[in-house]
Amino acid sequence: MVSSTNPYDDPRIAALYDLENRGGPDTRFYVDLAAELAAAKVGDIGCGTGLLTCELAGRGNAMVGVDPAGAMLDVARGRPEAHLVTWIQGDASRLGAEDADLVIMTGHAAQEVHGDEGWAATLAATRRALRPGGHLAFESRNPQARGWEDWTPERTRARLEHPELGAVDIWYRLLAVDGDLVRFEAHNRFASSGKDLTVVGELRFRAQADIERSLATAGFTVQRVFGDWERGPVNSRSPELIFLAVASEGSPPT
Ligand SMILES: C[S@@+](CC[C@H](N)C(=O)[O-])C[C@H]1O[C@@H](n2cnc3c(N)ncnc32)[C@H](O)[C@@H]1O
């Protein structure tokens, strides 16, 4: 079966998500950042299955996790620290108003917001959710590094062990590159049945300058842009564009 709507709405995809996303240097980066900023209240846009949301909640941060995919939130609600988090089904507009110290958007969730209008609305809602001087941090893959060229079955094939579903063979196949929109298939073949659950994903690879412009329009000042999780500078080969921006003083733009 092939689905091209939000793939994370599918409970089978949500159940497999944590197999491939167990937390790594990106989790460490955001945990350290929240501590350095002494962020008490943190909003997590596109929180998904809540690995980082719950990690931060367990460290004492007051967390609000929003995600449009109910299936992902169902997994999140099963985590041990889930009761410490306010979970909301929806997008950034559900975050609330002007009291967050930090808003994060992780796991390349920013690239799931394809349209310019939706992206502008996401940033505007984030600005409204933050207190003046509060921070926004998120990452988007660096288009200059052309990471999608590695999304071939040969380079991505791996076998993962799901505690209940058994062995799952996963691989990716690039379908099309249309400007800065990249479409691909993600395959999940269950070894027990041979069934292949395939979803079509689409990601927007925005250029650094475009993201910086959209942040300025929404009332943010960019403080830092890192090229990797070790806080290295951006160059044409760095895999990530990791933004740290601060909400300008004064009222958010309307
Ligand atoms: C790759 S997952 C990342 C999940 C989590 N942040 C992490 O780091 O593992 C992307 C998430 O973004 C969510 N998403 C898609 N469109 C969104 C939107 N417009 N606003 C907020 N979240 C969105 C999806 O439902 C999905 O859960």
The ligand as an SDF file (V2000), in Angstrom:
LIG
                    3D

 27 29  0  0  0  0  0  0  0  0999 V2000
   10.2060   13.1980   11.2090 C   0  0  0  0  0  0  0  0  0  0  0  0
    8.9600   13.4570   12.4010 S   0  0  0  0  0  0  0  0  0  0  0  0
    9.8690   14.2460   13.7200 C   0  0  0  0  0  0  0  0  0  0  0  0
    9.3260   13.8840   15.0800 C   0  0  0  0  0  0  0  0  0  0  0  0
   10.1270   14.3770   16.2760 C   0  0  0  0  0  0  0  0  0  0  0  0
   10.2140   15.8230   16.3230 N   0  0  0  0  0  0  0  0  0  0  0  0
   11.5140   13.7880   16.3170 C   0  0  0  0  0  0  0  0  0  0  0  0
   12.4910   14.5360   16.4250 O   0  0  0  0  0  0  0  0  0  0  0  0
   11.6410   12.5630   16.2490 O   0  0  0  0  0  0  0  0  0  0  0  0
    8.0980   14.8350   11.7050 C   0  0  0  0  0  0  0  0  0  0  0  0
    6.8220   15.1790   12.4460 C   0  0  0  0  0  0  0  0  0  0  0  0
    6.3240   16.4290   11.9470 O   0  0  0  0  0  0  0  0  0  0  0  0
    4.9160   16.3650   11.9660 C   0  0  0  0  0  0  0  0  0  0  0  0
    4.3480   17.3860   11.0700 N   0  0  0  0  0  0  0  0  0  0  0  0
    4.0280   17.2810    9.7620 C   0  0  0  0  0  0  0  0  0  0  0  0
    3.5160   18.4460    9.3150 N   0  0  0  0  0  0  0  0  0  0  0  0
    3.5120   19.3070   10.3690 C   0  0  0  0  0  0  0  0  0  0  0  0
    3.0940   20.6560   10.5460 C   0  0  0  0  0  0  0  0  0  0  0  0
    2.5830   21.3770    9.5510 N   0  0  0  0  0  0  0  0  0  0  0  0
    3.2180   21.2100   11.7780 N   0  0  0  0  0  0  0  0  0  0  0  0
    3.7440   20.4990   12.7950 C   0  0  0  0  0  0  0  0  0  0  0  0
    4.1690   19.2130   12.6770 N   0  0  0  0  0  0  0  0  0  0  0  0
    4.0450   18.6290   11.4820 C   0  0  0  0  0  0  0  0  0  0  0  0
    4.6070   14.9300   11.5490 C   0  0  0  0  0  0  0  0  0  0  0  0
    3.3020   14.5350   11.9150 O   0  0  0  0  0  0  0  0  0  0  0  0
    5.7030   14.1550   12.2770 C   0  0  0  0  0  0  0  0  0  0  0  0
    5.2860   13.6760   13.5190 O   0  0  0  0  0  0  0  0  0  0  0  0
  1  2  1  0
  2  3  1  0
  2 10  1  0
  3  4  1  0
  4  5  1  0
  5  6  1  0
  5  7  1  0
  7  8  2  0
  7  9  1  0
 10 11  1  0
 11 12  1  0
 11 26  1  0
 12 13  1  0
 13 14  1  0
 13 24  1  0
 14 15  1  0
 14 23  1  0
 15 16  2  0
 16 17  1  0
 17 18  1  0
 17 23  2  0
 18 19  1  0
 18 20  2  0
 20 21  1  0
 21 22  2  0
 22 23  1  0
 24 25  1  0
 24 26  1  0
 26 27  1  0
M  CHG  2   2   1   9  -1
M  END
$$$$
